[in-house]
Amino acid sequence: MAAYREGDVLQAEVRVDGRGDAKVRPVVVIEWEDAVTLRVLPVTSRSPVDAPHVAVELVDFVQGGLDFFEASYVLTTSECRVGVREVRGRKGRLAREPLEAIRAALPSTRGRAGKG
């Protein structure tokens, strides 16, 4: 089994907000929930109008990156759970600064200092 960690950007089959069909899309790992489940946040290439988000660009990666030339947006209030079997690949890893911005924007941690 692959070892994933906070800040990894993966391609995984997810259903955003529990609606619609599952779709393979980029996600950011925020935590291992148990031995086979990851807590993730979906990433979109469309600028969200009314959803809390953190913008990330290619320079925000320490490894790899997404296939977009414009900014991508991590949807910080659309947490999903993904089984490791739904992971289709690893796209890269976010640098410390964007990861800290994501942690600070999470509803459960807003206003608290990030770990690590």
Backbone as CSV, one residue per row, in Angstrom:
resi,resn,N_x,N_y,N_z,CA_x,CA_y,CA_z,C_x,C_y,C_z
1,MET,0.846,-1.173,0.000,0.000,0.000,0.000,0.891,1.236,0.000
2,ALA,0.532,2.222,-0.809,1.302,3.463,-0.887,1.153,4.261,0.403
3,ALA,2.193,4.986,0.734,2.158,5.841,1.922,1.897,7.273,1.473
4,TYR,0.784,7.822,1.896,0.441,9.200,1.577,0.561,10.024,2.841
5,ARG,0.776,11.326,2.663,0.858,12.178,3.841,0.225,13.527,3.553
6,GLU,0.010,14.266,4.611,-0.606,15.581,4.508,0.144,16.424,3.482
7,GLY,-0.617,17.056,2.599,-0.019,17.896,1.570,0.179,17.210,0.237
8,ASP,0.030,15.872,0.199,0.115,15.177,-1.084,-1.076,15.583,-1.946
9,VAL,-0.828,15.776,-3.231,-1.897,16.045,-4.183,-2.044,14.783,-5.024
10,LEU,-3.229,14.203,-4.947,-3.513,12.926,-5.598,-4.599,13.093,-6.649
11,GLN,-4.704,12.126,-7.539,-5.863,11.970,-8.399,-6.667,10.855,-7.745
12,ALA,-7.919,11.129,-7.410,-8.737,10.123,-6.733,-10.186,10.242,-7.176
13,GLU,-10.879,9.131,-7.067,-12.297,9.098,-7.400,-13.085,9.598,-6.195
14,VAL,-13.724,10.770,-6.339,-14.473,11.365,-5.231,-15.819,11.884,-5.714
15,ARG,-16.703,12.058,-4.752,-17.996,12.689,-4.985,-18.023,13.915,-4.084
16,VAL,-17.967,15.100,-4.669,-17.900,16.339,-3.905,-19.244,16.614,-3.250
17,ASP,-19.216,16.915,-1.964,-20.414,17.217,-1.173,-21.435,16.085,-1.188
18,GLY,-20.996,14.865,-1.478,-21.891,13.718,-1.440,-22.945,13.716,-2.525
19,ARG,-22.783,14.583,-3.529,-23.774,14.686,-4.599,-23.198,14.205,-5.922
20,GLY,-24.080,13.758,-6.795,-23.668,13.379,-8.138,-22.838,12.112,-8.167
21,ASP,-22.331,11.829,-9.346,-21.500,10.643,-9.540,-20.070,10.926,-9.104
22,ALA,-19.394,9.884,-8.669,-17.980,10.010,-8.331,-17.206,10.316,-9.610
23,LYS,-16.172,11.138,-9.463,-15.383,11.576,-10.604,-13.917,11.603,-10.190
24,VAL,-13.021,11.243,-11.085,-11.590,11.328,-10.783,-11.176,12.787,-10.898
25,ARG,-10.620,13.303,-9.799,-10.224,14.710,-9.754,-9.061,14.871,-8.795
26,PRO,-8.360,15.998,-8.855,-7.279,16.241,-7.902,-7.835,16.496,-6.506
27,VAL,-7.119,15.999,-5.508,-7.464,16.227,-4.101,-6.175,16.453,-3.316
28,VAL,-6.303,17.169,-2.197,-5.179,17.380,-1.288,-5.433,16.561,-0.031
29,VAL,-4.468,15.752,0.365,-4.587,14.952,1.585,-4.435,15.875,2.790
30,ILE,-5.401,15.781,3.724,-5.261,16.533,4.969,-4.991,15.620,6.159
31,GLU,-5.334,14.309,6.021,-5.078,13.406,7.142,-5.423,11.965,6.752
32,TRP,-4.689,11.016,7.344,-5.103,9.610,7.304,-6.198,9.470,8.351
33,GLU,-7.340,8.909,7.991,-8.400,8.709,8.974,-8.231,7.365,9.674
34,ASP,-7.937,6.349,8.902,-7.653,5.019,9.444,-6.748,4.317,8.438
35,ALA,-6.568,3.029,8.576,-5.600,2.308,7.737,-5.921,2.340,6.245
36,VAL,-7.181,2.577,5.881,-7.551,2.530,4.466,-8.290,3.768,3.968
37,THR,-8.421,4.793,4.795,-9.204,5.968,4.426,-8.411,7.251,4.629
38,LEU,-8.483,8.130,3.628,-7.846,9.443,3.692,-8.912,10.522,3.775
39,ARG,-8.639,11.570,4.548,-9.462,12.780,4.514,-8.806,13.707,3.500
40,VAL,-9.589,14.182,2.530,-9.045,14.991,1.445,-9.938,16.193,1.164
41,LEU,-9.360,17.161,0.472,-10.097,18.316,-0.019,-10.002,18.327,-1.538
42,PRO,-11.121,18.505,-2.244,-11.076,18.541,-3.701,-10.424,19.826,-4.212
43,VAL,-9.875,19.717,-5.416,-9.239,20.847,-6.091,-9.986,21.069,-7.397
44,THR,-10.236,22.334,-7.730,-10.913,22.662,-8.977,-10.115,23.710,-9.739
45,SER,-10.298,23.734,-11.044,-9.634,24.747,-11.862,-10.507,25.988,-12.022
46,ARG,-11.762,25.892,-11.609,-12.682,27.036,-11.704,-12.667,27.833,-10.409
47,SER,-12.555,29.134,-10.525,-12.544,29.998,-9.348,-13.909,29.944,-8.657
48,PRO,-13.954,29.476,-7.397,-15.232,29.396,-6.686,-15.795,30.795,-6.402
49,VAL,-17.082,30.950,-6.625,-17.719,32.244,-6.400,-18.086,32.421,-4.934
50,ASP,-18.666,31.394,-4.330,-19.182,31.554,-2.968,-18.706,30.459,-2.014
51,ALA,-17.630,29.770,-2.358,-17.117,28.703,-1.496,-15.737,29.088,-0.963
52,PRO,-15.503,28.884,0.335,-14.165,29.152,0.880,-13.126,28.279,0.170
53,HIS,-11.994,28.877,-0.146,-10.969,28.162,-0.902,-9.590,28.779,-0.673
54,VAL,-8.578,28.042,-1.066,-7.196,28.524,-1.076,-6.668,28.292,-2.487
55,ALA,-6.162,29.346,-3.108,-5.600,29.224,-4.453,-4.193,28.638,-4.377
56,VAL,-3.878,27.736,-5.291,-2.526,27.181,-5.401,-2.088,27.260,-6.862
57,GLU,-0.804,27.510,-7.044,-0.223,27.582,-8.380,0.942,26.613,-8.460
58,LEU,1.506,26.468,-9.630,2.609,25.536,-9.830,3.773,25.816,-8.883
59,VAL,4.028,27.081,-8.566,5.141,27.428,-7.663,4.874,26.994,-6.228
60,ASP,3.648,26.586,-5.901,3.293,26.154,-4.547,3.604,24.680,-4.293
61,PHE,4.210,24.014,-5.251,4.537,22.595,-5.115,6.029,22.411,-4.868
62,VAL,6.370,21.489,-3.961,7.774,21.125,-3.778,8.127,19.920,-4.650
63,GLN,7.114,19.185,-5.076,7.286,18.060,-5.999,6.109,18.054,-6.953
64,GLY,6.361,17.778,-8.212,5.288,17.614,-9.181,4.444,18.854,-9.342
65,GLY,3.171,18.666,-9.609,2.237,19.767,-9.789,1.028,19.306,-10.569
66,LEU,0.105,20.219,-10.769,-1.090,19.918,-11.548,-0.857,20.328,-12.992
67,ASP,-1.689,19.854,-13.880,-1.528,20.122,-15.307,-2.205,21.421,-15.738
68,PHE,-2.355,22.358,-14.824,-2.984,23.636,-15.133,-1.917,24.718,-15.191
69,PHE,-2.091,25.680,-16.071,-1.158,26.802,-16.143,-1.663,27.970,-15.305
70,GLU,-2.924,27.970,-14.982,-3.521,28.994,-14.131,-3.612,28.448,-12.711
71,ALA,-4.093,29.275,-11.799,-4.271,28.836,-10.412,-5.332,27.738,-10.339
72,SER,-5.194,26.900,-9.334,-6.209,25.913,-8.981,-6.700,26.286,-7.595
73,TYR,-7.837,25.739,-7.189,-8.462,26.164,-5.945,-8.802,24.955,-5.085
74,VAL,-8.274,24.943,-3.868,-8.558,23.886,-2.904,-9.822,24.296,-2.160
75,LEU,-10.866,23.480,-2.235,-12.157,23.787,-1.608,-12.109,23.360,-0.142
76,THR,-11.906,24.322,0.745,-11.603,24.013,2.147,-12.803,23.596,2.984
77,THR,-14.014,23.749,2.486,-15.184,23.294,3.247,-15.873,22.101,2.579
78,SER,-15.192,21.466,1.645,-15.769,20.320,0.926,-14.998,19.038,1.208
79,GLU,-14.685,18.816,2.475,-13.909,17.632,2.859,-14.607,16.351,2.416
80,CYS,-13.810,15.422,1.906,-14.295,14.109,1.475,-13.441,13.035,2.132
81,ARG,-13.959,11.840,2.141,-13.193,10.679,2.569,-13.000,9.785,1.352
82,VAL,-11.766,9.324,1.189,-11.419,8.527,0.023,-10.693,7.274,0.489
83,GLY,-11.145,6.138,0.018,-10.419,4.906,0.290,-9.156,4.862,-0.558
84,VAL,-8.105,4.282,-0.026,-6.855,4.241,-0.791,-7.031,3.505,-2.125
85,ARG,-8.025,2.650,-2.234,-8.302,1.964,-3.506,-8.843,2.915,-4.570
86,GLU,-9.371,4.072,-4.139,-9.894,5.050,-5.096,-8.814,5.997,-5.609
87,VAL,-7.614,5.913,-5.046,-6.515,6.773,-5.491,-6.004,6.252,-6.831
88,ARG,-5.925,7.151,-7.806,-5.491,6.780,-9.160,-4.063,7.221,-9.463
89,GLY,-3.478,8.017,-8.580,-2.100,8.447,-8.804,-1.750,9.650,-7.952
90,ARG,-0.463,9.917,-7.875,0.033,11.065,-7.116,0.492,12.125,-8.118
91,LYS,0.061,13.374,-7.893,0.436,14.475,-8.777,1.597,15.284,-8.222
92,GLY,1.768,15.282,-6.903,2.843,16.065,-6.309,2.617,16.287,-4.830
93,ARG,3.364,17.249,-4.295,3.253,17.590,-2.869,3.315,19.108,-2.741
94,LEU,2.414,19.649,-1.917,2.399,21.090,-1.696,3.533,21.516,-0.777
95,ALA,4.012,22.722,-0.976,5.023,23.315,-0.105,4.382,23.699,1.228
96,ARG,5.200,24.057,2.174,4.749,24.360,3.534,3.759,25.532,3.594
97,GLU,4.045,26.628,2.895,3.205,27.830,2.991,1.768,27.600,2.522
98,PRO,1.540,27.033,1.336,0.143,26.791,0.949,-0.545,25.774,1.850
99,LEU,0.207,24.801,2.352,-0.376,23.815,3.260,-0.821,24.481,4.560
100,GLU,-0.027,25.412,5.069,-0.421,26.146,6.277,-1.664,26.995,6.020
101,ALA,-1.764,27.600,4.836,-2.954,28.388,4.491,-4.192,27.496,4.435
102,ILE,-4.037,26.291,3.920,-5.157,25.344,3.862,-5.570,24.941,5.268
103,ARG,-4.605,24.602,6.112,-4.921,24.237,7.506,-5.692,25.351,8.203
104,ALA,-5.226,26.582,8.030,-5.867,27.722,8.694,-7.291,27.944,8.193
105,ALA,-7.573,27.546,6.959,-8.898,27.758,6.376,-9.888,26.636,6.669
106,LEU,-9.409,25.521,7.223,-10.322,24.418,7.537,-11.287,24.832,8.637
107,PRO,-12.570,24.521,8.492,-13.549,24.907,9.514,-13.200,24.403,10.909
108,SER,-12.631,23.205,11.015,-12.328,22.635,12.331,-11.082,23.229,12.964
109,THR,-10.254,23.940,12.186,-9.006,24.478,12.727,-8.879,25.978,12.538
110,ARG,-9.905,26.633,12.023,-9.812,28.059,11.732,-9.354,28.817,12.968
111,GLY,-8.311,29.605,12.793,-7.812,30.430,13.885,-6.775,29.764,14.760
112,ARG,-6.558,28.450,14.580,-5.541,27.756,15.374,-4.280,27.611,14.547
113,ALA,-3.156,27.528,15.228,-1.886,27.322,14.527,-1.853,25.917,13.955
114,GLY,-1.279,25.776,12.766,-1.163,24.468,12.139,-0.071,23.645,12.781
115,LYS,-0.168,22.328,12.607,0.873,21.450,13.137,1.935,21.233,12.075
116,GLY,3.113,20.819,12.520,4.171,20.458,11.592,4.878,21.589,11.045
